[in-house]
Amino acid sequence: MTIERYMDLPENIYGAFDEMTDKAYELFVKNKYDVSFNMYQECFDMIPEPKKDYGESSNVIQSNQ
């Protein structure tokens, strides 16, 4: 079952962003913090300028400010 998250992100990055944030979370849970934070940074870089609240992606934005 796919959860509809990040729906407000532009369609061209939605899939990759969703997949990467899931992987970053899994890495974090496994205490692989450096790799997890690097992946979250990549996710943050994918969010178009100006950075704004795109639903759940706001968690990525907040963690990078």
C-alpha positions as CSV (number, residue, x, y, z in Angstrom):
1,M,0.0,0.0,0.0
2,T,1.5,3.3,-1.1
3,I,0.9,6.2,1.3
4,E,0.2,9.5,-0.5
5,R,3.0,11.7,0.8
6,Y,4.8,14.6,-0.6
7,M,1.8,15.1,-3.0
8,D,2.5,18.8,-3.5
9,L,6.1,18.3,-4.8
10,P,6.6,18.7,-8.5
11,E,5.8,15.4,-10.3
12,N,9.3,15.1,-11.8
13,I,10.9,14.7,-8.4
14,Y,8.1,13.1,-6.4
15,G,9.1,9.5,-6.9
16,A,12.8,9.9,-6.3
17,F,12.2,12.1,-3.2
18,D,9.8,9.7,-1.7
19,E,12.1,6.7,-2.2
20,M,15.2,8.6,-0.9
21,T,13.4,9.9,2.3
22,D,12.3,6.3,3.1
23,K,15.8,5.0,2.7
24,A,17.2,7.9,4.8
25,Y,14.7,7.1,7.5
26,E,15.7,3.4,7.5
27,L,19.4,4.3,7.7
28,F,18.6,6.6,10.7
29,V,16.7,3.8,12.5
30,K,19.8,1.6,11.9
31,N,22.0,4.2,13.6
32,K,23.7,5.1,10.3
33,Y,23.4,8.8,11.0
34,D,26.1,10.2,8.7
35,V,24.7,8.3,5.7
36,S,21.2,9.2,6.7
37,F,21.9,12.9,7.0
38,N,23.7,12.9,3.7
39,M,20.7,11.4,2.0
40,Y,18.4,13.9,3.7
41,Q,20.7,16.6,2.4
42,E,20.3,15.2,-1.1
43,C,16.5,15.2,-0.6
44,F,16.7,18.8,0.5
45,D,18.7,19.8,-2.6
46,M,15.9,18.2,-4.7
47,I,13.3,20.6,-3.4
48,P,12.8,23.5,-5.8
49,E,13.7,27.0,-5.0
50,P,12.3,28.8,-3.2
51,K,12.2,26.2,-0.5
52,K,8.6,26.1,0.8
53,D,6.3,23.7,2.6
54,Y,5.5,20.8,0.4
55,G,3.5,18.8,2.9
56,E,5.6,16.1,4.5
57,S,8.8,17.4,2.8
58,S,8.7,20.2,5.3
59,N,10.3,17.7,7.7
60,V,13.4,17.6,5.4
61,I,13.4,21.4,5.1
62,Q,13.2,21.9,8.8
63,S,16.0,19.4,9.5
64,N,18.3,21.3,7.1
65,Q,17.8,24.8,8.5
